[in-house]
Every structure is written in structure tokens, then in C-alpha cells.
């Protein structure tokens, strides 16, 4: 285990938080002074370099603290592009590295010209996806001004190549007014797919289920995992968002199902088939969470196979966020393995554990990865990192009170 940053935190709905490119790891965070950072880590030499890309300041010029503000990273032509916005902030900003494979210097701070959906909830959770191989465009997903899933795409070229060339923001998926879906995004440029998994609200507010949709860039369609048609980009562009409730149902946590509410944690895809795999938690009470994994069959008429992994303990937060589990992530190099953050002892601290699924679908604990004594939460596998890259698992460690009150750092191992 190595300490990357002593003062750092991140949420789990703005990605990529860390990525691998040309043998190096790039990662971002925000700190308790409201500063936004990116860094480069060379696993071969242990060398680290960092750069402050921005800050979140109030009217008095004081840094605002909120873990929802971690930056999201994407590589475009070998240059790092960093997107960031404050929690429900008024602007989406980004900066582009001046050189390929470097964090030594960046171009000026750019305000994304795509605009936003109507409403007062601002910008939250940037998720950029580069689809250069498919159509030369970049796609950016976020929670919009109307509290709902929103996206924009560049004209051909896009940021870092042809300036601030964004098409207008569009409302992508709709839920009832005031209800806020939570979305995970995963790009698959070789196939021309963008995977999207989401809840139909916040589990504190409504009985939440888990849904899925695949955007096929080549033909502008949204589809179920088994290929069934859900909607079209043309309809979305015309101002007709797709109802979340009509998407591919992965887990039914509705009030009528009798099952506990769900909250999304991770989304990966089988590298051979592109078939999605989703990790999530159920949160019936503050002290009783469970981790589960759902696998799509991707055959005509096929559905989802959902298996419980292990008890998750309770919320890591000390406020009203009873649904803040420690976190579960799928190992993208071996989707039969997950890493979970949980407290086996209800009175103890969250530790990281690796669990493995056997051929019969059952799960067992394979290894304890961190010691107790502090909270070890929100694990994340560095995107694109091969299995032999050292320290490709990253997480937040320390003491977590609320999303605006934390004493944590960023670790890897």
C-alpha cells in the first residue's frame, strides 16, 4: 500500500477518476482547500508529478469543500483532458494538457460551451468518453440543471483538437420531477458503444431499481443488453428524453417488489463480448447493506443474473446519508473478482477485501487487502490498466464524516 495524496477525496459518480496510458497512471482529486488536482504516477520508477488544474472558491475567495467535485479524466490523442465542476456548480470546465503523456502544463481553463438543461441544479458528476476510433467525437455525460441525466457531444474534432466545439446539451433520460437518477458510464470505442447503468432516483428519497442502456454510436440507437431497441438519438435530440423506467431492468427495488432499494456502484463489460456486468448495493437500513453483481446474458430475449456477494456493513457517513456504502468495484481484468469495502464487525472500520465467484455463481472471500483502524472506502480500478500494473487499485482512506467533512487521503495497492 502506498500513500499517493494525504489530503484528497472523491465521490463515485464522476469517472474516470484514474486511467492508464502508455505505462503511466493518471489520477485526479479535490482537497479540503477546494483545489482540484491531477497527477501522473510511473509504476516502474515510483515517480509522481502533479498539477493544480483549478479550484472551487466562494464569493469571499475561500475554497469550498465537497467530495462530489473530484475531476474526471479522459485521454484524447494522448493528451490528458480534465473535466471538473463543483457540486451543482454553475459551470462545467475543462483543461487540456499541453503535451502528450504529460501533466507538466495545461492550456487555459475552458468553460464548456454546450450549456445545460433548464433548472437550478447546475452541473454535477462529469463523465467524459472519447470515441475517436468510432466517429471522432467526444461525449460528456453529467447530472444536469434539471437534476436528470444530461449529455453533450463535440463536433468532429472536439476539445484539444478543434477548440471548444460542443453541440448543445440534451436531456437524455427522464424521471419524475425532483427525482435524481444516478448514472455510471463506460465507453467501448472499438465497438462504438457507450454503456450506461443507473438508478431511477436517490435511495434516500424513493424506492430505487437498477437499469441499463447501451448507446450504439454507429446507428444512433439505445438498446437493452440483449439488443432490444429502447430509443433513438434522433428522438433525444428532438427533445424527447427516454424514460428511465422504460430501460432494461437489472434489479427491481420498487416499492411493489418487496425488495430493498438499490444503488449503483460499478459498470464493466466483458472484453470479449462487450456484455455488461454491474455491481451495486442494496440499502434497506443504515446498518444493513449488501453487495450484489448482475450479469447480462446478451442473448436474444435474455435478461440479467443477479447474485449477492456479501454483507456490506452500514453507512460510512455520520449524517443523513444512510445509503453511503463503503463501495464495490469489479476487476476489469477478471470479472469473476470484485473488491469490496466493508466492516465485518459492525463496530469496526471498513477494510478492503477481494471476493471471487465460483463456477456455480457463489462468492467467497479470497483475500483481505487492507488493515483495520481507518476507513478504507470507494475503491476504484485504474481504467485501462493491465493486470500486471502495480498498484492499479486505488481508494480513499481516513475518516469520513460527510461529503463536506472528511480527513482522507488517496492510496493505491
C-alpha positions as CSV (number, residue, x, y, z in Angstrom):
1,X,0.0,0.0,0.0
2,X,1.3,3.5,-0.9
3,X,0.0,6.9,0.0
4,X,-0.5,9.0,-3.1
5,X,-2.0,12.1,-1.6
6,X,-2.5,12.9,2.1
7,X,-5.4,15.4,1.6
8,X,-7.8,14.0,-1.0
9,X,-11.2,12.6,-1.6
10,X,-13.6,11.6,-4.4
11,X,-17.1,10.5,-4.9
12,X,-18.1,7.5,-7.1
13,X,-20.2,9.0,-9.9
14,X,-17.7,11.1,-11.8
15,X,-15.3,9.0,-13.9
16,X,-12.7,8.2,-14.8
17,X,-11.0,9.1,-11.5
18,X,-7.9,7.3,-12.7
19,X,-6.7,5.9,-16.0
20,X,-3.7,4.1,-17.5
21,X,-1.9,5.4,-20.6
22,X,1.4,4.4,-22.1
23,X,2.7,2.7,-19.0
24,X,1.7,5.5,-16.6
25,X,-1.2,6.1,-14.3
26,X,-3.1,9.4,-14.2
27,X,-5.5,10.3,-11.4
28,X,-7.4,13.3,-10.0
29,X,-8.8,14.5,-6.7
30,X,-10.0,17.6,-4.8
31,X,-8.8,18.5,-1.4
32,X,-10.1,20.3,1.8
33,X,-8.9,23.7,0.5
34,X,-11.2,23.4,-2.6
35,X,-8.3,22.8,-5.0
36,X,-8.6,20.4,-8.0
37,X,-5.6,18.3,-8.9
38,X,-4.3,15.8,-11.4
39,X,-1.2,13.7,-11.1
40,X,0.9,11.2,-13.0
41,X,2.4,8.1,-11.4
42,X,5.0,5.9,-13.0
43,X,4.7,2.4,-11.5
44,X,8.1,1.4,-12.9
45,X,10.1,4.2,-11.2
46,X,7.7,5.4,-8.5
47,X,8.0,8.9,-9.9
48,X,5.0,11.2,-9.3
49,X,4.1,14.6,-10.8
50,X,1.1,16.8,-10.0
51,X,-0.6,19.9,-11.4
52,X,-3.4,22.0,-9.9
53,X,-5.9,22.5,-12.7
54,X,-8.5,24.6,-10.8
55,X,-10.2,25.4,-7.6
56,X,-13.7,25.9,-6.1
57,X,-14.0,29.3,-4.4
58,X,-16.9,31.1,-2.8
59,X,-17.6,34.8,-3.2
60,X,-15.0,35.6,-0.5
61,X,-12.4,33.7,-2.3
62,X,-12.4,30.8,0.2
63,X,-12.1,27.3,-1.0
64,X,-15.3,25.2,-0.9
65,X,-15.1,21.6,0.2
66,X,-17.2,18.9,-1.3
67,X,-16.1,15.4,-2.4
68,X,-18.6,15.5,-5.3
69,X,-16.1,17.8,-7.1
70,X,-13.4,15.3,-8.0
71,X,-12.2,15.8,-11.6
72,X,-12.9,13.2,-14.3
73,X,-10.2,12.3,-16.8
74,X,-10.0,11.2,-20.4
75,X,-7.2,10.8,-22.9
76,X,-7.7,12.4,-26.3
77,X,-4.9,11.9,-28.8
78,X,-2.5,11.1,-26.0
79,X,-3.2,14.3,-24.1
80,X,-5.0,14.3,-20.8
81,X,-8.3,16.2,-20.7
82,X,-9.6,17.1,-17.2
83,X,-13.2,17.9,-16.6
84,X,-14.4,19.4,-13.3
85,X,-17.4,21.2,-11.7
86,X,-18.5,21.9,-8.2
87,X,-21.4,20.1,-6.7
88,X,-24.4,21.6,-8.6
89,X,-22.0,24.2,-9.8
90,X,-22.8,26.9,-12.3
91,X,-20.2,25.8,-15.0
92,X,-18.6,22.7,-16.4
93,X,-14.9,23.4,-17.0
94,X,-12.0,21.5,-18.6
95,X,-8.3,21.9,-19.4
96,X,-6.2,20.0,-21.9
97,X,-2.6,19.0,-21.3
98,X,-0.1,20.8,-23.4
99,X,1.9,17.7,-24.3
100,X,1.2,14.0,-25.0
101,X,1.7,11.9,-21.9
102,X,2.4,14.8,-19.6
103,X,0.9,16.7,-16.6
104,X,3.6,19.4,-16.6
105,X,1.5,22.1,-18.0
106,X,-2.1,22.6,-19.3
107,X,-3.9,25.0,-21.6
108,X,-6.3,27.6,-20.2
109,X,-9.4,26.8,-18.3
110,X,-12.3,26.4,-20.7
111,X,-16.0,26.7,-19.9
112,X,-17.8,24.0,-21.8
113,X,-19.9,25.7,-24.5
114,X,-22.6,23.0,-24.5
115,X,-24.8,24.7,-22.0
116,X,-27.1,22.8,-19.6
117,X,-30.6,21.6,-19.2
118,X,-33.1,24.0,-17.7
119,X,-33.3,24.1,-13.9
120,X,-31.3,25.3,-10.9
121,X,-29.3,22.2,-10.0
122,X,-26.3,23.1,-12.1
123,X,-23.6,20.7,-13.2
124,X,-22.5,17.6,-11.2
125,X,-20.6,14.4,-12.0
126,X,-18.8,14.8,-15.3
127,X,-18.2,11.5,-17.3
128,X,-16.3,12.1,-20.5
129,X,-16.0,9.4,-23.1
130,X,-13.7,9.6,-26.1
131,X,-15.0,7.9,-29.3
132,X,-12.2,8.9,-31.6
133,X,-12.0,5.5,-33.3
134,X,-15.7,5.4,-33.9
135,X,-16.6,8.8,-35.2
136,X,-14.0,11.3,-33.9
137,X,-16.3,12.8,-31.3
138,X,-16.1,13.1,-27.5
139,X,-19.2,12.6,-25.4
140,X,-19.8,14.2,-22.0
141,X,-22.4,13.0,-19.5
142,X,-23.4,14.7,-16.3
143,X,-26.3,15.4,-13.9
144,X,-27.9,18.5,-15.4
145,X,-29.7,21.6,-14.2
146,X,-33.0,19.6,-14.1
147,X,-31.4,17.0,-11.7
148,X,-31.5,14.4,-14.5
149,X,-29.1,12.6,-16.8
150,X,-27.7,15.1,-19.5
151,X,-25.1,14.8,-22.2
152,X,-23.4,16.7,-25.0
153,X,-21.1,15.7,-27.8
154,X,-18.5,17.6,-29.7
155,X,-18.5,18.4,-33.4
156,X,-15.8,16.3,-35.2
157,X,-12.5,17.2,-33.6
158,X,-13.6,18.3,-30.2
159,X,-11.6,19.7,-27.2
160,X,-7.8,19.7,-27.6
161,X,-8.1,19.3,-31.4
162,X,-10.5,21.9,-32.7
163,X,-11.3,24.1,-29.7
164,X,-14.5,24.4,-27.7
165,X,-16.7,22.8,-30.3
166,X,-19.6,21.3,-28.4
167,X,-23.1,20.6,-29.6
168,X,-26.0,21.8,-27.3
169,X,-26.7,19.8,-24.1
170,X,-29.5,17.3,-24.3
171,X,-31.8,15.8,-21.6
172,X,-31.0,12.1,-22.0
173,X,-33.1,10.0,-19.6
174,X,-36.2,11.3,-17.7
175,X,-37.5,10.6,-14.2
176,X,-40.4,12.3,-12.4
177,X,-39.7,16.0,-11.5
178,X,-37.4,16.3,-8.4
179,X,-36.2,12.7,-8.7
180,X,-32.5,12.3,-9.5
181,X,-31.2,9.2,-11.2
182,X,-27.5,8.2,-10.5
183,X,-25.6,7.1,-13.6
184,X,-22.4,5.1,-14.3
185,X,-20.8,5.4,-17.7
186,X,-18.4,3.2,-19.6
187,X,-17.1,3.7,-23.1
188,X,-16.2,0.9,-25.6
189,X,-14.7,2.8,-28.5
190,X,-13.6,-0.2,-30.5
191,X,-17.2,-1.4,-30.6
192,X,-18.7,2.0,-30.9
193,X,-20.7,1.5,-27.7
194,X,-21.3,3.6,-24.6
195,X,-22.7,1.6,-21.6
196,X,-25.0,3.4,-19.1
197,X,-26.3,1.9,-15.8
198,X,-28.4,3.9,-13.4
199,X,-30.9,4.1,-10.6
200,X,-34.2,5.8,-11.0
201,X,-33.6,8.1,-8.1
202,X,-31.7,8.5,-4.8
203,X,-32.5,5.6,-2.4
204,X,-33.0,8.0,0.4
205,X,-35.9,9.6,-1.4
206,X,-37.6,6.8,-3.4
207,X,-37.6,3.0,-3.8
208,X,-34.8,2.6,-6.3
209,X,-34.2,0.0,-9.0
210,X,-31.2,-0.5,-11.3
211,X,-31.5,0.0,-15.1
212,X,-29.2,-0.3,-18.1
213,X,-29.0,1.1,-21.6
214,X,-26.4,0.7,-24.4
215,X,-25.9,3.6,-26.8
216,X,-24.7,2.4,-30.2
217,X,-23.0,5.4,-31.7
218,X,-22.8,3.9,-35.2
219,X,-26.6,3.9,-35.7
220,X,-27.7,6.3,-33.0
221,X,-29.8,3.8,-31.0
222,X,-30.2,3.0,-27.4
223,X,-30.6,-0.7,-26.7
224,X,-31.1,-3.3,-24.0
225,X,-28.2,-5.7,-23.2
226,X,-29.9,-8.3,-25.4
227,X,-30.1,-5.8,-28.3
228,X,-33.8,-4.8,-27.9
229,X,-34.5,-1.2,-29.0
230,X,-35.1,1.4,-26.3
231,X,-35.0,4.6,-28.2
232,X,-33.0,6.7,-30.7
233,X,-30.6,9.6,-30.5
234,X,-32.8,11.4,-33.1
235,X,-35.7,11.4,-30.6
236,X,-33.4,12.7,-27.8
237,X,-32.1,15.4,-30.0
238,X,-35.7,16.4,-30.7
239,X,-36.3,17.0,-27.0
240,X,-37.8,13.6,-26.1
241,X,-35.7,12.0,-23.3
242,X,-36.1,8.3,-22.8
243,X,-37.9,7.4,-19.5
244,X,-35.6,5.7,-17.1
245,X,-38.5,3.3,-16.1
246,X,-38.6,2.0,-19.7
247,X,-34.9,1.0,-19.8
248,X,-33.5,-2.5,-19.3
249,X,-34.5,-3.6,-15.8
250,X,-31.5,-5.1,-14.0
251,X,-32.8,-5.2,-10.4
252,X,-36.3,-4.4,-9.2
253,X,-36.2,-2.4,-6.0
254,X,-39.6,-0.7,-6.5
255,X,-42.0,-0.5,-3.5
256,X,-44.1,-3.2,-5.1
257,X,-41.3,-5.7,-5.4
258,X,-40.8,-6.3,-1.7
259,X,-37.0,-6.0,-2.2
260,X,-34.7,-3.4,-0.7
261,X,-33.7,-0.3,-2.6
262,X,-30.6,-0.4,-4.8
263,X,-27.7,1.9,-5.5
264,X,-25.3,1.6,-8.4
265,X,-21.5,1.3,-7.8
266,X,-19.7,0.0,-10.9
267,X,-20.2,-0.9,-14.5
268,X,-17.8,-3.0,-16.6
269,X,-18.1,-5.0,-19.8
270,X,-16.7,-8.4,-20.9
271,X,-13.7,-7.6,-23.2
272,X,-14.5,-10.5,-25.5
273,X,-18.3,-9.8,-26.0
274,X,-19.0,-6.3,-24.7
275,X,-21.6,-7.8,-22.4
276,X,-22.2,-5.6,-19.4
277,X,-21.6,-6.5,-15.7
278,X,-22.9,-4.3,-12.9
279,X,-22.0,-4.1,-9.3
280,X,-24.4,-2.4,-6.8
281,X,-25.6,-2.4,-3.2
282,X,-29.0,-2.8,-1.6
283,X,-29.5,-0.5,1.4
284,X,-32.6,-1.5,3.5
285,X,-31.3,0.3,6.6
286,X,-28.4,2.5,7.8
287,X,-26.6,-0.5,9.3
288,X,-27.5,-3.3,6.9
289,X,-26.2,-3.1,3.3
290,X,-25.5,-5.9,0.8
291,X,-23.3,-6.1,-2.3
292,X,-24.5,-7.8,-5.5
293,X,-23.3,-8.4,-9.0
294,X,-25.6,-8.6,-12.1
295,X,-24.5,-10.2,-15.4
296,X,-26.4,-9.8,-18.6
297,X,-26.9,-12.8,-20.9
298,X,-26.9,-10.7,-24.0
299,X,-28.8,-13.3,-25.9
300,X,-32.0,-12.7,-27.8
301,X,-34.7,-12.5,-25.1
302,X,-32.1,-12.8,-22.3
303,X,-32.2,-11.0,-19.0
304,X,-29.9,-10.5,-16.0
305,X,-28.5,-12.9,-13.5
306,X,-28.1,-11.2,-10.1
307,X,-26.1,-12.8,-7.3
308,X,-25.4,-11.5,-3.8
309,X,-21.7,-11.2,-3.0
310,X,-21.5,-10.4,0.8
311,X,-22.9,-8.2,3.6
312,X,-21.6,-4.7,3.2
313,X,-22.0,-3.4,6.8
314,X,-23.5,0.0,7.1
315,X,-23.1,3.6,6.0
316,X,-19.7,5.2,6.2
317,X,-21.2,8.7,6.7
318,X,-22.1,10.3,10.0
319,X,-25.1,12.3,8.7
320,X,-28.3,11.6,6.9
321,X,-26.6,9.6,4.1
322,X,-27.7,6.2,5.4
323,X,-27.0,4.7,1.9
324,X,-23.3,5.5,1.7
325,X,-21.8,2.0,1.5
326,X,-18.0,1.6,1.5
327,X,-18.1,0.6,-2.1
328,X,-17.8,-2.4,-4.5
329,X,-15.8,-2.5,-7.8
330,X,-15.4,-5.2,-10.5
331,X,-11.9,-6.1,-11.5
332,X,-12.0,-5.3,-15.3
333,X,-9.2,-7.8,-16.0
334,X,-11.1,-10.6,-14.3
335,X,-14.8,-10.1,-13.9
336,X,-15.2,-13.0,-11.6
337,X,-13.5,-10.9,-8.9
338,X,-14.6,-7.8,-7.0
339,X,-13.1,-5.6,-4.4
340,X,-15.4,-4.5,-1.6
341,X,-15.2,-2.1,1.3
342,X,-16.9,-3.3,4.3
343,X,-16.8,-3.6,8.1
344,X,-17.1,-7.3,9.1
345,X,-17.5,-6.1,12.7
346,X,-20.5,-3.7,13.0
347,X,-18.4,-1.6,15.4
348,X,-15.3,-1.7,13.3
349,X,-13.7,0.2,10.4
350,X,-14.1,-0.6,6.7
351,X,-11.4,-2.8,5.2
352,X,-10.9,-3.8,1.6
353,X,-11.4,-7.4,0.6
354,X,-11.2,-9.3,-2.6
355,X,-14.0,-11.8,-3.4
356,X,-14.2,-14.3,-6.2
357,X,-17.1,-16.0,-7.9
358,X,-17.0,-19.8,-8.5
359,X,-18.5,-21.7,-11.4
360,X,-21.8,-22.2,-9.6
361,X,-22.3,-18.5,-9.1
362,X,-21.4,-18.3,-5.4
363,X,-18.9,-15.9,-3.9
364,X,-16.2,-16.4,-1.3
365,X,-13.6,-14.1,0.3
366,X,-10.2,-14.6,-1.3
367,X,-8.1,-12.0,0.5
368,X,-8.1,-9.1,2.9
369,X,-6.3,-6.3,1.2
370,X,-6.1,-3.6,3.9
371,X,-5.9,-3.5,7.7
372,X,-8.5,-2.1,10.0
373,X,-8.0,1.0,12.1
374,X,-9.2,3.5,9.5
375,X,-11.9,3.7,6.9
376,X,-10.8,2.2,3.5
377,X,-13.6,3.2,1.1
378,X,-14.6,3.9,-2.5
379,X,-12.2,1.5,-4.3
380,X,-11.6,2.1,-8.0
381,X,-9.5,0.1,-10.5
382,X,-7.4,2.3,-12.8
383,X,-9.2,2.2,-16.1
384,X,-7.3,0.6,-18.9
385,X,-4.6,-0.8,-16.6
386,X,-3.4,-4.4,-17.5
387,X,-3.4,-6.9,-14.7
388,X,0.3,-6.7,-14.2
389,X,0.4,-3.0,-13.5
390,X,1.4,-2.5,-9.8
391,X,-0.9,-0.5,-7.6
392,X,-3.8,-0.4,-10.1
393,X,-6.3,-0.5,-7.3
394,X,-6.9,3.0,-5.7
395,X,-9.1,4.0,-2.8
396,X,-9.9,6.7,-0.2
397,X,-8.5,6.1,3.3
398,X,-9.0,8.0,6.6
399,X,-12.0,9.4,8.4
400,X,-15.2,10.2,6.5
401,X,-17.9,12.3,8.2
402,X,-20.0,13.8,5.4
403,X,-19.4,14.8,1.8
404,X,-18.2,18.2,3.1
405,X,-16.4,16.9,6.2
406,X,-13.6,14.4,5.6
407,X,-10.0,13.8,6.6
408,X,-8.9,11.4,4.0
409,X,-6.1,10.6,1.5
410,X,-5.7,8.7,-1.7
411,X,-4.0,5.3,-1.6
412,X,-3.1,2.6,-4.0
413,X,-2.0,-1.0,-3.8
